[in-house]
Amino acid sequence: MLGTREVGVYGKETLESINERCSALAKELGIDLDIHQSNSESEIIDLIQAAPKSFQGIVINPGAYTHYSYAIRDAFAAVRLPAVEVHLSNIHAREEFRHTSVIAPVLVGQISGFQGESYLLGIRALVELIRNG
């Protein structure tokens, strides 16, 4: 729904545009990038649990799951891949319930408030971390 949903909060950029920008950055950085979108908590958990077989890290925007999905948190804790949480909006400048991420404590970092650029910053940070240990 990006580009049409609460544009004052999330901006006008579409998910397709963000994905294209991420793919272009991956090419520039010389990395492989696999993009998934799901509204299903169980599908997200399955993707996280399968990731160590093919990937060295994860960039995720868990959306509202950020604030209450202990299942996603536990999936990250179990796989122990470096991961970065990203958000289009500044979750710390919004409603009080959005200030807490139950997922962030088991990840390497969190980037929020830069609209679609949050994804690119997250990719850059993760690649730097993986390359430089």
N, C-alpha and C positions, 0 to 999 in steps of 0.2 A: 504493500500500500504506500510505499515511499513515493513522494512526489505529490501525493494527494491528501495524505493523512496528516492533520495538524501541521501544516507547512510552517507556521510560526514557530513551532518547536523543532521539527525534524528537517525543515528545508524543502525545496522543490526538486532536488535531485532524485532521480529514480534509482531503484536497486540495480537495474540493468546498467546504468551509467557508472555507478560505484563499482560494480563488478568489472566493467571494461577498464576503468582506471586502475583497479587492483591488478588485473591481468597485464596491463602495460607496464606497471611497476615491477611485477614479477619478471617479466622479460628483461627489463633494464637491469635488475639485480642478478639475473642469471639463475633464478630459482623456479622450481615447479610449484604451481599453486592449484589447489583443488577447491572449488567454491560450492558450498551447500547452503540452502535456505530451508528451514523447516519451522513450522509452528507447533510441532509435536515434541514434547519433552522426551518421550521414549526414543524417538528417532535421533534427537540430539545426543542422548546418552549412548546409543549404539554407535554413532559416528565418533564420539570421543573414545570409546573403548576400542574401536577398530584402528584408530589413528596410529598407534605405535608401530603397526606392521608396515606402514607406508610413509609416515611423515615424521619430521623432527620437531614440529611445534604446531601450535594452533592459535589463530586469532579468532575471537568469538564476540559477537554481540548477543548476549543472552536475553535481551529485551526485559520484559517483566520478570522472567525467571531469575534475573539478577538478585531480586529481593527476597525470594522464598524457595528456590529450588535447591534443597540440600542433596537431592539425587544427582543433579548436574555437578554440584560441588564435589560430591563423593566420587563421581566418575573421574573428574580431573585429579583428585588426590590419589586415586588408584593407578592411573596411567603414568603419572609423574613426568609428562612431557611439558616443556616450557610453554606457557600460554599467556596471552595478553587479552584482557577484556576491553572492548571498545564500545563507545556509545556516541551517537550522533549529537545528543543534547548534553549539556552539563548537568548530570544527575544531582550534583551537590547544590545546584542553584534552583532546584525544583522542589516539589512537595517533600516533606520530611521523610515519608516512607521510602522515597527513592534514594536517600542518602546512604543507605546501608546495602552493601553487596555481600551476600553470604558466600559468593563464589570467589571474589577477589583475594581473600586470605590464602588460597592455595594456588594462586597464579603468580607470575613474575611481575605483573603490573597492570595498570588500568589507565586508559586514555579516554577522556570524554570532553564533549563540548565543541568539537571542531567539525561538525557535520560530517560529510563523506570523507573529509581529510582524516578523520579519526582512524579509519581503516588503513589508510596509507601509512600513517604514523605508527600504527600497531604492527604492520608488516615490517617496516624499516627497523623498528625496535627489536622485534623478534629475530629477524635475520642477523642483526648486529650481535645480539646476545648469543645466538647459536654459533656464529662464525668466530667470535672472540671468547667464547666460553665464560 
